[in-house]
């Protein structure tokens, strides 16, 4: 193998090299499903936090019943 070939292989991004993907592949049984469910819940919370201004565009002081 030449140095150029090794450089090309290292420069390619692979999702399989991500720690979460590697752990999901190594996990078995209930451990795998708990890891998948936890990852999905975390992604849902992150998406809700990112889009929070769109989901609730008004502050508490702008509500009709605010005192």
Rosetta constraint file for C-alpha pairs under 8 A:
AtomPair CA 1 CA 5 HARMONIC 6.36 0.50
AtomPair CA 1 CA 6 HARMONIC 7.07 0.50
AtomPair CA 2 CA 6 HARMONIC 6.54 0.50
AtomPair CA 3 CA 7 HARMONIC 6.15 0.50
AtomPair CA 4 CA 8 HARMONIC 6.25 0.50
AtomPair CA 5 CA 9 HARMONIC 6.31 0.50
AtomPair CA 6 CA 10 HARMONIC 6.23 0.50
AtomPair CA 7 CA 11 HARMONIC 6.13 0.50
AtomPair CA 8 CA 12 HARMONIC 6.53 0.50
AtomPair CA 14 CA 18 HARMONIC 7.58 0.50
AtomPair CA 15 CA 21 HARMONIC 7.09 0.50
AtomPair CA 16 CA 21 HARMONIC 5.80 0.50
AtomPair CA 16 CA 22 HARMONIC 6.26 0.50
AtomPair CA 17 CA 21 HARMONIC 7.16 0.50
AtomPair CA 17 CA 22 HARMONIC 6.63 0.50
AtomPair CA 18 CA 22 HARMONIC 6.31 0.50
AtomPair CA 19 CA 23 HARMONIC 6.13 0.50
AtomPair CA 20 CA 24 HARMONIC 6.15 0.50
AtomPair CA 21 CA 25 HARMONIC 6.26 0.50
AtomPair CA 22 CA 26 HARMONIC 6.29 0.50
AtomPair CA 23 CA 27 HARMONIC 5.96 0.50
AtomPair CA 24 CA 32 HARMONIC 5.85 0.50
AtomPair CA 24 CA 35 HARMONIC 6.90 0.50
AtomPair CA 24 CA 36 HARMONIC 7.31 0.50
AtomPair CA 27 CA 31 HARMONIC 5.96 0.50
AtomPair CA 27 CA 32 HARMONIC 4.88 0.50
AtomPair CA 28 CA 32 HARMONIC 5.21 0.50
AtomPair CA 29 CA 33 HARMONIC 6.88 0.50
AtomPair CA 30 CA 34 HARMONIC 6.12 0.50
AtomPair CA 31 CA 35 HARMONIC 6.19 0.50
AtomPair CA 32 CA 36 HARMONIC 6.22 0.50
AtomPair CA 33 CA 37 HARMONIC 6.05 0.50
AtomPair CA 34 CA 38 HARMONIC 5.98 0.50
AtomPair CA 35 CA 39 HARMONIC 6.11 0.50
AtomPair CA 36 CA 40 HARMONIC 6.21 0.50
AtomPair CA 37 CA 41 HARMONIC 6.14 0.50
AtomPair CA 38 CA 42 HARMONIC 6.11 0.50
AtomPair CA 39 CA 43 HARMONIC 6.23 0.50
AtomPair CA 40 CA 44 HARMONIC 6.20 0.50
AtomPair CA 41 CA 45 HARMONIC 6.26 0.50
AtomPair CA 42 CA 46 HARMONIC 6.21 0.50
AtomPair CA 43 CA 47 HARMONIC 6.13 0.50
AtomPair CA 44 CA 48 HARMONIC 6.17 0.50
AtomPair CA 45 CA 49 HARMONIC 6.13 0.50
AtomPair CA 46 CA 50 HARMONIC 6.16 0.50
AtomPair CA 47 CA 51 HARMONIC 6.14 0.50
AtomPair CA 48 CA 52 HARMONIC 5.65 0.50
AtomPair CA 51 CA 55 HARMONIC 6.36 0.50
AtomPair CA 52 CA 56 HARMONIC 6.04 0.50
AtomPair CA 52 CA 57 HARMONIC 7.76 0.50
AtomPair CA 53 CA 57 HARMONIC 5.04 0.50
AtomPair CA 58 CA 62 HARMONIC 6.09 0.50
AtomPair CA 58 CA 63 HARMONIC 7.28 0.50
AtomPair CA 59 CA 63 HARMONIC 7.09 0.50
AtomPair CA 60 CA 66 HARMONIC 6.99 0.50
AtomPair CA 61 CA 66 HARMONIC 6.02 0.50
AtomPair CA 62 CA 66 HARMONIC 7.14 0.50
